[in-house]
Amino acid sequence: MNKTNDLVQILKRKNIESLFFIDVGAKDKLDFLEDLSTITNIIGFEPNPIELEILKEKYIQHNFKSLALIGDCLSDCEGEVSFNVTKHSSMSSLLETDLGNYQKHFGLYKNFDNWKSNIAIENVIKTSAVTLDNFIKDKDETIDYLKIDTQGSELKILHGAEKLLNEKRINILKVEVSTIAVYQNQVLFSDIDIYLRDKGYVLVDFITYRENYTPVLANSHDKNCHYAPCGDAIYVLDSEFLSNENKIKSGFLLLWLGYYSLGSYLLNTSSLSMEEQKVFTNHNFISFRKKIKQLIINLCPPMVLQWVKKL
């Protein structure tokens, strides 16, 4: 029996037959635990029709338990909405860009002109918006992992999932956040943090996109070349609200995300035996692709790594 099958067999003994992932803003790739993809039901939301077709082609041959790729937006209300498609599709949003604030914070950065070009709106399309509360029909369904990356409309999506959050039916969230608004009416990290803490969620980490590399031969405008303090905030439902089953699932999902101590704590407070816990804590959840990427990062000198990133 291989190590992945060991994990699956332990979960089956605890009446855990599947995982439920939702990826909102699923451009490029879905966020999922590769080792347990065969027991994962996953839904991806991507309103950009071009990116949606790319996703469908990429995952046409998949080994998920089930997969649904949907072209609707998630929001706080339902109906037809305008979706702004930017030159660089990863910056597309339900919100319009705030170029004035963008200029104020980043106008003297070396790459600003390129960034400004990428965030420019090239097309506005009409699409349907749904709320997560209405989308999830099964009243007993729990979302094990919810990723939201929608360029400023993340709190709208959380408001549209208020019933699920109040009923403690979302275990772990990964939400893109920012401390600087680059879209009109964009909420900031503090707004999202207050909202989720009030719902019983614990902040695990704020993974920023900041870069602190400073070239020795930089001119005066290049010396402060770190980027905006934005990134991904990881939240987990407080353990007092987690059932035994959800402690197990949240525990090993935190191990997968790299939070060994907290993940181990949840597993230790569950019904798993010490031997069963060791199977999870000793398992290497890092995919082969990520191992190769990290190896390259570890071997590259900082100057070379910065050059490679620009290619």
N, C-alpha and C positions, 0 to 999 in steps of 0.2 A: 504493500500500500504506500503511495507517495504521500508527501507531507500535506499537499492540498487536500487529498482525500481524507487524511486524518482530521483536518479542520471540519470538513463537511460531515463526517460521521459523528463528531462530537456535537455539532449543531443539531443534527437529526435526533440524537438522544435527548436533547433539550427541547424537542418539538419546534425547532427553527428550520423550516423548509426553504425559506427564501429571504432575500433582501430586497428593499424597495428604494431605488435611487431616483431623484429628479434633478436634471441639469437644465437650468434656465439661462439662456444665452449660451447655447451649446456650440457656438462657432468653432471650427477646426477639429475638435475632438470632444468626446464624452468623458466625464470625470467618473471613474469607477474603479473598484478593486479588482484587478485583473485575475488574481488567483481564485476569486470566488464569482467570476462572471457567469458561470453555468447555473448558479442559483440566484442570480440577480435579475429582477424586473426593473427596467430602466426606461424613463421617459425623458426625451430631450425636446426643449422648446427653442425654436430658432425662427424668428419672423422674416429674416432676409431670405427670399426664395432661392437666390443663387447659393447662399451658404447651406441652406436646407438640402438642396440637391447634392451638394458635395458630401454632406454628412450621410445621406442615404446611400450614395455610391461607396463611401468608405466603409460603411457597416452593412453592406448588402449581404455579406457572408459573415455572420456573427455567431457567437456561442452563448449569448445571453439566454436566460430562461424566457424572457420576452423583451421586445424592444418596440417603442413607439416614438417616432420623430414627428413633431407637430409644428405647423407654421403659424400658430396663434401666438399673441403676446400674453404674458401674465401681467395683471395689474390689480388695482383696487376696485375696479368696476368693469362692467361688461358692455360690449358694443363695438362699433367701428372706431378705429383710432388711426392717427397718422404716425407712421414710423419713418424716422429720418435716417437715410442710408448715406454714410460718409464715404469719402474717397478711400480711406483705410477702413474696411468693413468692421474691424474690431471696435471702432469708436461709434458705430451706429447706435441710435437711442430713440426712445419715445420723446425725449427732451431735446430742445434746440440748444445749440452750443452757445456758451457765454464767452465770446471772443474778447470782450473787454477785460474780464477778469483773467482770462488765459494770458492775454498780453501783459497785464500788470504783474503777474507772478513769474512768467517765464520768457518775457519778451527779449531779454538780453542773453538768453541761453544760445549756445552755438547752433543747436539743432532746431531752434524755434520755428524758422520758416518752413522746415519740413514737417514739423508737428502741426503747424497751423494749416498747411495744405492737406494733411491727412484727415484732420477733423472737419474739414469743409463739407457741408451737406451737398451731395450731388443729385440726390433723388428723394422724393417723398412718396411712399407707397401707403395704400390703405390696407389695413388688415384687421382681424378680429381680436378683441381683448377678452380674456376670461379671468375669473378669480380662481385661485387654488382651492378655496373652500368649496366652490361649486363644481370644480373639475373632479375632485375626489368624491366619488359617489358612495363608496363603501364606508359606512359610519364606524367600522372597526379598524380601518386601514391606518397603519402608522408609517410615516416616511422615515426611513433610517438615515438618509443623507440627502440634504437639499443644498444644491449649489446655485447661487444667484450671481450672475455677472452681466448686468444690463445697463451699464454706463449711466448711473445716476437715478434710475427708477427703482432701486432695490427696496426702499421703504414702502413704495406703493404696492409691491408684490407681497411684502410682509403684512401690510394692512389687509390685503385680499386673502390672506391666510390666517386671519385673526382667530377664527373659530378653531382651526387646527392647532394653533399655538396655545390658545386658552385651554384646550382639552389635552395638552401635552402629547400631541400625536406627531411631533417632529423631534427626532432625537438629536441630530447633529446638523449644524448649518455652516456653510462656507459662503460668506457674503463679501463681495467686493465693496470696499469703502474708500472714502477720500476725506481729507481734512481741508481740501480746497475745491471750490465749486468751479467746474469747467463747463457745466451745462446750466441752463436757466432753470431756476427753482430746484436745483439739486440739493438733496439733504446730505449732511455730513456724517462722519463716523459717530460723532457724539449723539446725534439723533437716533441712529440705528442702535447704538449701544444701550441708551436709556430704554428704548422700546423693548429690546429683547431681554434685558435684565429684569424689567418689570414683568415679563412673561415667565420668569423662572429659569433663564438661561445664564450660563457661566461663560465668560470670555476666557478662551484657552490661549489665544495668540492673535497678534496683529502682524501679519507677514507683509512688510512694506516692500515697495518696488524701488526704494531709494538706492542710488548708486553713489558711493563715496570716493570712487577712484579720481585722483587729481593728477594730471600729467605734470611732470616737473618743469617742462618747457612751455607751459601754458601761458597765454596772454591774460590780461586782466579779466576778460569776460569768460575765460574758460576755467578759472581756478575753482569756481563754485559750481561744479558740473553735476552735482547730485540732482536727482529728479524729484518729482512731487511726492510728499509723504502720503501715498495712497497704497492700497494693497488689499489683501484678503484677511478678513476677521473670521476666526474659527470659534464657534459656540457649541456647547453641549448642554443638554437639559440637565438641571441639577439632579444629583443622584437620588435625592429624596422623592423625586417624581418618577423615577425609572422602575419599571417592573423588573423581575429577575431576567426575563427574556431580553429586555431592552438594555439592561446592564451588560449582558454578555455581548450583544451586538455593538453597542456604543463602545465597549471596552476594546474589542479588537479593531474596530474602525479607527479609534484613536491611535492604536499601535500602528496601523497602516499609514496614518497621517504623520506619524513620527513623535507622538506624545506618549512615551513609554511609561512614565510614572503614573499619569492619570489613567491611562488605559489599563495598566496593571491593577491599579486601585479598584476600578470598577469590576474587573474580572474577579478580584479577590473577595469582593463583597457579594458576588453572585453565588449560585449553587454549584459552580464548577469545582471539581476536586483539584488538589494541588497539581496532580499529574496532567489534568486537562488544561489547567492554566499554563503550564510549562509548554504545552504544544503550541499555544498561541504566542506566548512571550518569546519563545525561541524561533518562531517562524520569521523568515526574512520576507517582508511584504514588498520590498523594493523590486520593481520589474527589471528585466535584463536591460531594456532600453535606458532606463534611468541610471542603472549602474554604469553603463558605458558613458553616458553624458557626464556623470559625476567624476568618472575617472579622467575624462578629458579636462574638466575644470580643475581637478587636483593637480594635473601634470603641467598645465599651461602656466607660464609666468604671467603675472597680472597685465603687463603691457601687451603681450601676445593675445591674451584673452579679450582685452578690450578691442583689439583690432579684429579678431574673429567675429565678435558680436556685430560688427558693422558690415560684415559681408552679406 
